[in-house]
């Protein structure tokens, strides 16, 4: 994801970022392999960063809010849905965490480490959600996603395996791009969905969450769902959400079907928006205290 501290930078910045992240794998400049103690320190630092990210995610309480204002607590997934690094940008590590209601993801937060932690909140709900801890409060005043039918999609298969094959065939029909600092980038569809879910009570027979990424760094979240309305048969639908400050777009074939404008233009990002980011200080994980 491309959050507000990120800018394209040159070799000096790249070297600094790699040094901050614990260096690149492979040989040292003198041709010698890293010493075991250096490897151990790298492993310890990676474990410490993951523990910090886990603590940040677990500190947040997320609820879904229905039209009558009733709140339903959302459950944090046990593990991050996705982890990444991106040597082209000035951070060292990132992970994506999801909260679910009835098995379906309603909100995610991407956590990246700069000098501070950057938290990017994204609503994946067709209704309202809210997240808070002692110092952070995110309360979108509108839905995060809206679903549209996928033209010429097949009838959803009867079996789970068949529907997964269909979703993996449907996702590459879309193509994603990112526009930043007068440049634009083709985004890569990661080959496997990062989440699979269903919520029959709300009409979701089957669904999967895909990522369009810069390398492995997520910029667009694509949801493909077999959705049922009333007593009718399910149909394949899609929705998308940004995980980026930059302008991001999706095409379906040659047709523009979705766009999220740049967050660095015009109105400032607010905690009442479906996409919201905030910086927070590093903390010592409870298990290390």
C-alpha positions in Angstrom: 0.0 0.0 0.0 1.1 3.5 -0.6 0.4 5.6 2.5 1.2 9.3 3.2 4.8 8.9 4.4 5.8 7.2 1.1 7.5 8.9 -1.8 9.6 7.5 -4.7 13.2 7.8 -3.8 16.7 7.0 -5.1 19.5 4.7 -4.3 20.5 6.4 -1.1 17.0 6.1 0.2 16.8 2.5 -0.9 20.0 1.7 0.8 18.8 3.3 4.0 15.4 1.5 3.9 17.2 -1.8 3.4 19.5 -1.1 6.3 16.6 -0.2 8.5 14.8 -3.4 7.5 17.8 -5.5 8.5 19.6 -5.7 5.2 19.1 -7.7 2.1 19.6 -11.5 2.1 22.7 -12.9 0.6 26.4 -12.1 1.0 28.0 -9.1 2.7 30.0 -6.6 0.7 33.2 -8.5 1.6 31.8 -11.7 0.1 31.4 -13.4 3.4 28.1 -14.9 4.6 26.4 -13.2 7.5 27.5 -14.6 10.9 25.1 -16.7 12.8 24.7 -14.0 15.4 23.7 -11.5 12.7 21.1 -14.0 11.4 19.8 -14.5 14.9 19.5 -10.7 15.4 17.6 -10.4 12.1 15.2 -13.2 13.2 14.7 -11.6 16.6 14.0 -8.2 15.0 11.4 -9.7 12.6 9.8 -11.5 15.5 9.6 -8.3 17.5 8.1 -6.4 14.6 5.4 -9.1 14.1 4.7 -9.0 17.8 4.2 -5.3 17.7 1.9 -5.6 14.7 -0.1 -8.3 16.5 -0.5 -6.1 19.5 -1.6 -3.1 17.5 -4.2 -5.3 15.7 -5.5 -6.9 18.9 -5.7 -3.5 20.7 -8.4 -2.4 18.2 -12.1 -3.2 18.8 -14.2 -3.3 15.7 -18.0 -3.5 15.4 -20.4 -3.6 12.5 -23.4 -1.2 12.8 -26.7 -2.0 11.1 -29.4 0.5 9.8 -31.1 0.5 13.3 -27.8 1.3 15.0 -27.3 -2.2 16.5 -23.7 -3.1 17.0 -22.3 -6.5 16.3 -18.7 -7.2 17.5 -16.4 -8.2 14.7 -13.8 -11.0 15.2 -10.1 -10.5 14.4 -8.7 -13.2 12.2 -6.1 -15.2 14.1 -3.3 -14.5 11.5 -2.6 -11.6 9.1 -4.2 -12.3 5.7 -1.0 -11.1 4.0 2.5 -10.0 4.7 4.9 -8.1 2.5 8.0 -6.0 2.1 8.7 -3.5 -0.7 12.3 -2.4 -1.3 11.1 0.4 -3.7 9.4 2.3 -0.8 10.6 3.6 2.5 9.3 1.1 5.0 10.5 -2.2 6.3 7.6 -4.6 6.8 3.8 -4.7 6.4 0.9 -7.0 7.3 -2.9 -7.0 6.6 -5.3 -7.9 9.3 -9.1 -8.5 8.9 -12.1 -8.4 11.1 -15.1 -10.6 10.3 -18.8 -10.8 11.1 -20.5 -14.2 10.3 -17.3 -15.2 8.6 -17.3 -12.3 6.1 -14.6 -9.6 6.3 -16.1 -6.2 7.1 -12.9 -4.2 7.8 -9.1 -4.5 7.3 -6.1 -2.6 8.6 -2.8 -2.5 6.8 0.1 -2.0 9.2 3.5 -0.8 8.0 6.6 0.2 9.8 8.3 3.5 9.1 10.0 5.4 11.9 6.4 5.1 13.3 3.7 2.6 12.6 1.3 3.5 9.8 -2.2 2.1 10.1 -4.5 2.1 7.0 -8.1 1.3 7.8 -10.4 0.1 5.0 -14.1 -0.7 5.2 -15.2 -3.8 3.3 -18.7 -3.5 4.6 -21.9 -2.6 2.6 -23.0 -1.0 5.9 -21.1 0.9 8.6 -18.2 -0.2 10.8 -16.3 1.4 13.7 -12.9 0.7 15.2 -11.3 2.2 18.3 -8.7 1.7 21.0 -7.5 4.2 23.7 -6.1 6.7 21.2 -7.6 5.7 17.7 -11.2 6.1 16.6 -12.3 5.3 13.0 -16.1 5.6 12.3 -17.0 5.8 8.6 -20.3 7.5 7.9 -20.9 5.5 4.7 -20.4 2.0 3.3 -17.0 1.0 2.2 -17.9 -1.1 -0.9 -20.8 -1.4 -3.4 -21.3 -4.6 -5.4 -22.0 -4.8 -9.2 -22.7 -7.8 -11.3 -19.9 -9.2 -13.4 -21.0 -9.3 -17.0 -21.0 -12.6 -18.8 -20.0 -14.5 -15.7 -21.0 -18.1 -15.5 -23.7 -19.4 -13.1 -21.9 -20.1 -9.7 -21.0 -23.8 -9.5 -22.7 -26.1 -7.1 -19.5 -27.2 -5.4 -17.0 -25.1 -3.3 -14.1 -26.3 -5.5 -16.0 -25.3 -8.6 -16.8 -21.9 -7.3 -13.1 -21.3 -6.3 -12.0 -22.2 -9.9 -14.6 -19.7 -11.2 -13.4 -16.9 -8.9 -9.8 -17.5 -9.9 -10.9 -17.3 -13.5 -12.9 -14.1 -13.0 -10.3 -12.1 -11.1 -7.8 -11.9 -14.1 -10.6 -10.3 -16.2 -9.8 -7.2 -14.1 -6.7 -5.1 -14.4 -5.5 -2.6 -11.8 -3.4 0.6 -12.1 -1.9 3.1 -9.6 -1.3 6.8 -10.4 1.3 8.6 -8.3 3.5 11.7 -8.7 2.9 12.0 -12.5 3.7 8.3 -13.0 1.5 5.3 -13.3 2.1 1.6 -12.6 0.4 -1.6 -13.7 -0.5 -3.6 -10.6 -0.1 -7.3 -10.3 -2.9 -9.7 -9.4 -1.5 -12.1 -6.8 -2.3 -15.6 -8.0 -4.2 -16.8 -4.9 -7.0 -15.2 -2.9 -5.9 -14.1 0.6 -9.3 -15.0 2.1 -12.2 -17.3 1.4 -15.6 -16.9 3.1 -19.3 -17.1 3.0 -22.3 -15.6 4.8 -25.5 -17.3 3.7 -27.6 -15.3 6.1 -26.8 -12.1 4.2 -27.0 -13.8 0.8 -23.3 -14.4 0.3 -23.0 -18.0 -0.9 -19.3 -17.8 -1.5 -16.6 -15.1 -1.7 -12.9 -14.5 -2.0 -10.6 -11.5 -1.4 -7.9 -10.8 -4.0 -5.0 -8.3 -4.0 -3.7 -6.1 -6.8 -0.2 -5.3 -5.7 3.1 -3.4 -6.4 5.3 -6.5 -6.1 3.6 -8.0 -3.1 2.6 -4.6 -1.6 -1.2 -4.4 -1.7 -2.8 -1.4 -3.4 -6.3 -2.6 -4.3 -8.6 -5.1 -2.6 -11.0 -7.0 -5.0 -13.9 -8.9 -3.6 -15.7 -11.5 -5.8 -18.8 -12.9 -4.3 -21.6 -15.3 -5.4 -24.5 -13.3 -4.0 -28.2 -14.3 -3.8 -31.0 -11.8 -3.8 -34.3 -13.1 -2.4 -35.2 -16.5 -3.7 -33.3 -16.0 -7.0 -30.2 -17.9 -8.0 -26.8 -16.5 -6.9 -24.9 -14.4 -9.4 -21.2 -13.3 -9.5 -20.6 -9.8 -8.3 -17.5 -7.7 -7.5 -16.6 -4.8 -5.3 -13.2 -3.0 -4.7 -11.6 -0.9 -2.1 -8.3 1.1 -2.0 -5.4 0.3 0.2 -3.4 3.3 -1.0 -3.2 7.1 -0.9 -2.6 7.2 -4.6 -5.3 7.1 -7.2 -6.1 3.5 -8.1 -8.4 2.1 -10.8 -9.8 -1.1 -12.1 -10.7 -2.1 -15.6 -12.9 -5.0 -16.6 -11.6 -5.9 -20.0 -11.3 -2.5 -21.7 -14.0 -0.8 -19.6 -13.3 1.4 -16.6 -15.4 -0.1 -13.7 -14.0 1.4 -10.5 -11.8 4.3 -9.3 -10.6 5.6 -6.0 -9.2 9.2 -6.2 -5.9 10.3 -4.7 -6.1 10.9 -1.0 -3.5 13.7 -1.1 -5.6 16.0 -3.2 -8.4 18.3 -1.9 -10.1 17.4 1.4 -7.9 15.8 4.1 -8.5 12.2 5.1 -10.9 12.0 8.0 -11.8 9.2 10.5 -15.3 9.4 9.1 -14.1 8.1 5.7 -14.2 4.5 4.6 -10.4 4.8 4.0 -8.4 6.3 6.9 -4.8 6.2 7.9 -3.0 7.3 11.0 0.5 7.2 12.4 1.1 5.8 15.9 4.3 5.3 18.0 6.1 2.1 18.4 5.4 0.2 21.5 6.9 -2.7 23.5 4.8 -5.8 23.0 3.3 -7.1 26.2 5.1 -10.4 25.9 8.4 -8.6 26.0 7.6 -6.5 29.1 
